[in-house]
Amino acid sequence: MSDIVEDLEVQVSTAASSKEKVDLLNKLAAELIQRSESNLPKAVALLEWAQALLHEVNDPLTSASVYDALGATYTRMGDERDAVEHYNRALTIYRSLGRLDKGSQVLRDLSQLYLGLGENEKALGILQESLDLARQSRALDAQAATLLKLASLYFTQADYPLAQESCQNSRQLYRDAGDARGEAEAQVLLGDILMALAEQSRAADCYQAGFKLAQKSEHQRLAVEALLKLGEFYRSTGQPGEALSYLRNASELAALIGHKRFQYESHRGLALVYRQLGDFEKAFLHFEQFYQLKEETALLEEQEHQRNIEKLAELDGVGRDAEIYHLKNVILQEEIRKRQEMEHALTQANQQLREEVASRELLIDDLDSFASMVAHDLKNPLTNIALTMGVLRMSVTLANDKVGAEAADRLTHQVEKINRIINELLVLASVRKEDIYTEPLDMEEIINEVEMRLERLVKEKHPDIRKPSAWPCASGHAPWVEEIWENYISNAIHYGGRPPIVEIGADKPKDGMVRFWVRDNGQGLDDQARERLFAIFNRTSTTRTTGHGLGLSIARRIVEKLGGVVGVESEGPGEGSLFYFTLPAVEENTSPAGTTD
């Protein structure tokens, strides 16, 4: 955690007044959100703490700032109902205080929420109200920002004349206010509008001007966007040499700022230009990079979304989140100290906590049921897609279409990957809510089932899989244990050497537990990677560049529910890895599940 965050946390704990504490909590929440989207649930908790202290502050402007921040945070978490409620509270206060510029800003944020919901007409009305308040306040920046949002909305509705007029007015107001960053955004949007109006030359001038202003204001994201648009302009107008220059610069700058989407867009543009130039080898290389980066971006976005869902559920389940529990108790302790009623307040708080835990557990069950239902609903169309891909592969093979065959193989891999993700979501839901009876396992039969499931991967990678002739007896739930083995063995094949050598086995029972393991001949893992490998929905980017991050976290949940532990051992880079899990041992004369005397 950065020094800024640590300093703010210390200042919050030592704040002399409630007003100071609220301001610091607001700053801390904003800093956490700026660092990572994964901090959104914690930011909500901090802002709710600030909201609980507002009755002691009695400062309307401070209250409005907290409500405004809560509205923005709930919007980013996808909680539209709470977002609208808090935005409206902030708007009411700003209006009563005559802070029309602030009110205009809240309305702009509120319009963005409705745009995300697809309610364009409602967003348009709110933006017009925002513009009216901005003009009353005579704030140039507020007027310019609102006009730019109006221009963007008109552009999406293909009302190009109104979009152009609003964007030109926004550009002039930003220029009058000396805001180079705002003017750069207006120039780039105006370029898009002029392209839609078939005024390519003027559009290119706007993109050039936007790029220069973005550089001047150090707005690197917008600079990359302008470079990409210039590259596309020159490519589409038959000037591939100029296009290459802009797209290469875009690719370098996108990599420098770590913007994945702009990286894969620049590779796509470069691929199209090289294809235009007839250099199909370079075109293919850039297409490969485009597909790889796009896939990585989609996976990262899905993981981020899943983490937010998980953390939101944990935030709702107050009793399961020690950090939120601590924050709420801090509030209680302050009230106890002021009222000198410590025992009475604690009793009330604990009762409320028990009631909230009980109600939130029902909510989490509903979320699991919903995830399971959606996963099941996706199965049928995914099966139809897989069947269609089989027909397509046969067709392109008969036609001796190598490019089509490669594309069909790539799509087939994607379908299989989606299917694995759906299966793991179903397993995750069952692990959370199912209470199962454990029984002695026939580990040899389980391994045989896993090998059948991995048949395609084995044919593709040709691993050398080494198994013991006998297994110690352990208890568990066979379908779940099968999932663990499949994840461990498939990872060993994917990340092992070339060819992969996969050794699976088990140790003799010790302290009532059996340790089962999979050893690969891959690159191995450093200490930092081993520490975070089994974290919930985490993916170790430096060593494991594929996969979706669900498998190992699900394995951990399964094993812990069965009474064991998971782990990984590695001597370091180049030495391979050994992944293990433990299960309760049973006496050897106990018949495994599915066998009879």
N, C-alpha and C positions, 0 to 999 in steps of 0.2 A: 504494500500500500504506500502511496506517495506521502512525502513529508507534509504536503498541504492538507491531505485528509487527516493524517495523524494530529497535526496542529489544531485543526478545527475540532476534532473529537475532544482533545484536551481542553480547548476553550469552552466547549459546550458543558463539560463536567464542572468547570470552575466559574461559569458565568455568574455575575453578581445580581442580575435582574432577569425577570422573565422576558422582557423586551429584548435584551441582549441575547438570551438563549434562543428565542424564536428566530432572530435574524441569523444567528450562527447555524441553526438547524436548516434553515432555508439554503444557506450557502453550501453546507455540507451535502445536502441532497443534490443540489445542482452540480457540484464537483463529482460526485459519485456517478451521476447519469452521464456526464461528459466523458468519464473514463470508460464506461462499458454499459451496454444495454442490460447485462446480467445483474446490474446493481439496482434495477428499477424497483423490485419489491422492497429492498432496504430503504430506498429513497421514499417510497410511500409511507413506510413505518415512521421515518424521521419527520416527514411532513405532517402525519397524523398526530405525532407527539406535539409538534409546533401548534397544530390546530387546537389541541386540548389545553394549551397554555394561553390561548388568545383571550379568554375571559379575564385573565390577570393583567393583560397588557393594556386593553382599552385604547387601542390606536387603530383607527379604521384603515389607514394606508398599509400598516403592517398586516392586518387581517386580509386585505385584498391581495397582497403579494403572496401570502400562503395559499389562498384559494386558487389564485392564478397558477401557481406552481403545481398544486394538486391536479388541476384540470389538465395541464400539459402532461403530467406524469401518467395519469389514468388514460389519457389518449394513447400514449405510446405503449401502454400495456393492453390496449384493446378493450378497456372498460368504458364504453361510450356513455352509459347512463350516469356514472359518477363524474365523468369528465364534464358533461353538460351541466350537471348540478353545481359543480364548483366554479366553472367558468361564469355562470349566471350570478353566483354570489359575488364574485370579484367585479363583474360588470356593474352590478347594482351599487356597490360601494364607490367605484371610480366615478360613476355618474353623479352620485350625491356629493362627492368631493370636488366636482368640476374638473377632474382629470380626464378630459375627453381624449387626449392622445393615448393614455393607457387603456381607456375603454375601446378605442379603435383597434389597438393591438389585440385585446382579448377577442374582439369580434373576428379579426383575421384568423386567429388560432381556431376559433370555433368553426369558421367556414371550412378550414382544412379538415376538421373532423367530419363534417357533413360530406365533403368531397370524397373522403375515404369510404363513406357509406354509400356513395353513388347518388346522393340527394343533391344534384347540381343546382336545381332551382332554388332550394332552400339556402344553399351556399351563396348563390348569386345575390339573394335578398340581404343576407347578412353582410356581404362585402359592400353592397351599396350603402347600408347603414353605417358600416365602418368608415367609408369614404366621407360620408356626411359629418361624422364626428371629427375626423381628421381635419376637414376643411374648417369646421368651427374652431378647432384648437389652433389653426394656422401653423401646424407642425408640418414642415416640408417632408421630413423623413417618413412620417406616418402616412401622408398623402401618397408619396411615391411608392411605399411598400404595398399599400392597398391597391393602387392602380396596377401595379405589376401582377398581383394576384388576380385581379379582374381580367387583365390581358391574357394570363395563362388559362383562365376558365373559358373566356371567349374563344381562345385558340383551340381548346379541346372540343368545343362545340362547333368548330369550323365556321365561326362568325369572324372571318378574317379582317374585314374593315374595322369593326369595333375593337378587335384585338390589337390591330396596328395603332389605332388612335390612342387607346389606353396605354400601350407600351411606350409610344413616343412621348406622351405626357409624363409618364413615370421617369423615363430617361432624362428629360429636361429638369424635373424636380430634383432628382438625384444629383444632376450636374450643378444646379443652383445651390444645393446643400453641401457640395464638395465631397460627396460620398462616392468614391471611386468603385468600391465593391458593389454597391447597389447599381451604379451605372453600368458596370460590367455585366451584371445579371440581365439588365434590361436590353443591352446590346445583343446578347446571345439569343434571348427570346425573340427580339425583333428580327434577327437573322432567320429564325425558324419560320416566323410569320411570312417574311418576304419570300422564302423558298416555297411556301405553300401557295403564294400568289404568283409563282413563276418569275420572280424578279431575282434571278440567281446572282447577278453581278452585285446588286445592292446588298444581298444577303451575305455574300463573301466579305464585303467591306465591314458589315456589322460584326461578323465573327472575328475579323482581324482586330477591330477596335475593342471588342470584348476581351480578346486574348491579352492585348496590351494593358488594359485596365486591370484585368485579373492579376497579371504579373506585378503591376504597380502596387496593388493592394494586398499582395501575397495571398491571393485567393486561389490556391493551387488546384483544388477540385474543379473550379470553374475554368481555369486555364486548360486543364486536360480536356474538359468538355468542348471548349472552343477549338482546340487542336483536332479533336476527333471529327467535329463538324466540318472543319476546313478540309481535312483529309477526304471525307466523303464527298464534299463539293467538287474537289478536283478530280476524284475518281469518276464521279458521275458525269462530269463534263469532258471526259476523255483526256485528262492531263495526269497520267499515272506517276510521272516523275515528281511533280509537285506533291501529289498525294502521299507518296512514300516518305518524303521529308517530314510532313506534318504528323503522319501516323507513327513514325519511329520516335519522334519527340514525345508524342502522346504516350506511347508504350513505356518509354523511359521514366517520364514523370509519374505515370500511374503506378509503376513499380516502386518509385521512390517514396510515394505517399501511402503505398500499401492498399490501393483501392482496387479490389478484385474485379468488380464489374467493369471498370474502365480498362483494366488490363485485358480482359477477354474480348472486349469490344475493339480494342486496338489491334489485337491479333486477328480478329475476324476481318477488319478493314485491310490489314496487310495481306492476308490470304487472298482477298478478292482482287487487290491491286496486282499481286504477283500472277494470279490467274489471268488477269487482263493482259499482262506483259508476256504471257506464255511460259513463265518459269514455274512449272507445275510442281517441281520438287520443293521449292520454298513455300509455294502456296499450301501444299500438303502439310508441311511442318507447322505452319502458322495455324492451319485448321485444327491440327492435333492439339496445339497449345490452347486454342480457343475452347475446344470441347473439354479439355482437362480442367481449365480454370473455371469454366462455367459450371461444371459438375461440382467442383470444390466449393464454389460460391453457394450453389443451391443446398449442398449438404450443411455448410456452415450456418446458412440462414435457417434451415430446418432445425439444427441443433439449438440455435439461439432461441427459436420459437418454442421448442420443447422445454428448454431450461426455464423460460419465463412462465410457461404453463405449470411446470413443476414447482417453481418457487412461489407462484401465486397461490397454488394449493397449500403449500407449506405456510404461507403468510395467513391464509384463511384458517388453517389448522393451528391455532395459536400455541397449543400445548406442545406441538412438535418442533417449534422453532425457538431455540434457546435465546437467540439474539433478540427477537421481537418480544419474547417474554420478559427479557431483562429491561428493555426500553419501557414496556408498559409498567413494570414494577417501579422504575425510576419515577414515573409520574405519580404512582400511588404513594411512594415514600415522601415526595414533596408535599402532597396533600396531608399525609399523616403528620408530618412535622409541623405544619401550619395549624392544624386543628387539634393536635394533642390527643388524637383518638386512634392510636396505632392498632390496637388489637381489633377494634370494631371494623376499621377500614380493611385490614388484611382479611378478615373473615368474609366480608362482602366481596372482595376482589377474587378470592379463591372460589367462592360459590359461582360467581359469574364466569370464571375461567373454566370450571367444570362443565357448565351449561354450554359454553361456546365450543369446547372440545367435542362434546357429544353431538352438537348440531353440525359442526364442520366435518366430522367423520362421515355423516350421511352425505354431505356434499361431495366429498372425495370419492365415495362409492358411486355416486351418480356420474362423476367425471370418468371414472374407470369404465363404467357401463357404456357411456357414450363413445369412448375411444374404441372399445371392443366392437360396438355396433358399426362404427364407421369402417373399421378394419375389415369386418366381415363383408360389408357392402362393397368394398373395393375389390374383393376377391374375384367376383364374377366378371366384371369388365376387364380385369387384368388377365384372367384366363383367356378371354376372347382375343385380347391383344397378342398374347403368346401364340395362340393358334394361327392368327393372321400372319405373325412374323414367320412361323414355320412355312406357311404357303408362299410368302414372299421370298424366303431363302431358297426354296425349291425352284421358284420361277427365275431368279437371277442366276442360280447355278446352271440351269438348263440353257439360259441365254449367254452363259460365259461372261457375265458382267461382274468383273472383279471389284470395281468401286461399289456397285450395289451390294455385292456379297459382304464387303467390309462394313458398309453401313448397316446391313441387316444384322450382322454379328454384334455390332456396337449397340444397336437398339435391343437385341435379345439380352445382352448383358445388363442393360439398364432395367428391363422388365424383371429379370431375375433379382436384381438388387432391390427393386421396389417390393417384390414379393417377400424377400427376406426381411425387409423393414416391417412390413405388415405382420408377418409371422411373429417377429420379436415384440411388436406392440401387443399382440394377442397374449403372448407369454407374459409380458410385463403386467398386463391387466389381471391375468389369472394369478400371478404370484402375489399381487397386492391383496386380492380379496378372497382367494380360495383357502380354506382350511383343509389340508389333506392329511391322510394317514400314511405314515412312512412304513415301508416293509423291506425285507431283504431284497437286494437287487441282483439280477443276472447280468453282470457287467459285460460278459462276452456277447450276449444277445444285444445289449444296448450299443456296443461298439459296432456290431454288424449292421444295425439299423443306420447308424451314423455314416458308415462307409457307403451304404446305398444312397443316402441323401447327398453325399459328396461325389457321386460317381462322375458327374460332368467335370467337376474341378480336377479330379484325379486324372481323367483322360487328357485334360488340357495341360496340366503342370508335370505329370509323371513323377510324383513324389515316391521316395523309398520309405514306406511306413513300416515300422518295426513294433511288434506287439508281444506281450508276454504269453506264455502258454496257459497260465492260470492266474486267477485274480483273488485277492482277499475279499471276504464278504463284508459288505457295508449296507446300511439302511438308507432309504431315501424314497423319492417319487420318480419313477422311471422316466416319464415324459420330460420332466424338468432336467434331470441329469443328462438326458440325451441332448438337450439344448446346450448344456455346458460343454460337453465333449465336442459337439459340432463347431461351436465357436472357437474353442482352443485349437482343434485340429485344422480347421480352415485357415485360421490366422497363421499357424505354423507353416502351412503350405504356401500361403500368399507371401509371407515375410521371411521364409527360410532362404537357404542358399539356392544355387542353381547347379544341379537339380536339388530340390528340397529333400532333406533327410529328416523324417519325423519319427521320433521315438516316444511311445506312450507306455505308461506303466504305473505301478503303485508300490508303496513301501509297506512293510509289515506294520500291523496295528501298534500304536503307541499311545498310552494314556487314554485308551478307549476310542481313538480316532484312527481312520485310515487316510493317508495322503495319496491322492491320484495326481498324475502329472503328465505334461506333454513337453518334450524338449525339441527345439528346432536348431538348425545350423545357420541362423540368420546373423544380422549385424550386432545383435545384442542391444542392451538398453543402459543408459547412464542412470545415475542415482535420481536425478530430477524427474526423468521420464517414468521410472518405476514408482515413484511416490504418487504421481497423479494418474496412473494408467487405469485404475479401477474406479476413479472418481465418477460420479453419476453423469452420464452422457458426455464424457470428456473424450477428446481425440488428441493423441500425441502427435503434433504436426511435424516435429523434426525427424521422427523416425518411422512413423506409420502414416503414409500419405494417402491411403485409401480406406474405405470402410466408413460407416456412419456413426460410430461411437456408442451404439446401443448395446452391442453384444457383451462386452466385458462388464458393464454396469449391471446388466440383467443377470449375468452369471454370479456376480457378487450378491445380488438380492436373493437369488435362488438358494445359494449355498448358506447364507446367513439364516434364511428361513428354515433350512433343514438342519441348522445347528452347527455348521462348519465355518471355515474361513477360506478366503482366496488369497493368492499372492503370486509373486514372480521373483525369480532369481536370475541374475546375470552377472558374469564376471566383468562385463564392460563391453564397449564397442568391439565387434569382430569375434566375440566369444559365444554367440548364440544366447538363447533364453530358455528358462524352464518355468512354465506356468503350472500352478498347482491349485487344487481345492481339496478340502477334507470333508469327510462324512463320518457319522458315528459307526463304529465297528459293531458287528454282531458275531455270535459264535459260529464257527465254521459248519457245524452240523445243522444250522437253521436253513431250511429250503428257501432258495431265492424265489421272488415273485414269478409266477408263471410256470413253476416246475412242480412235479409231484413225486412222491416216493415210488 
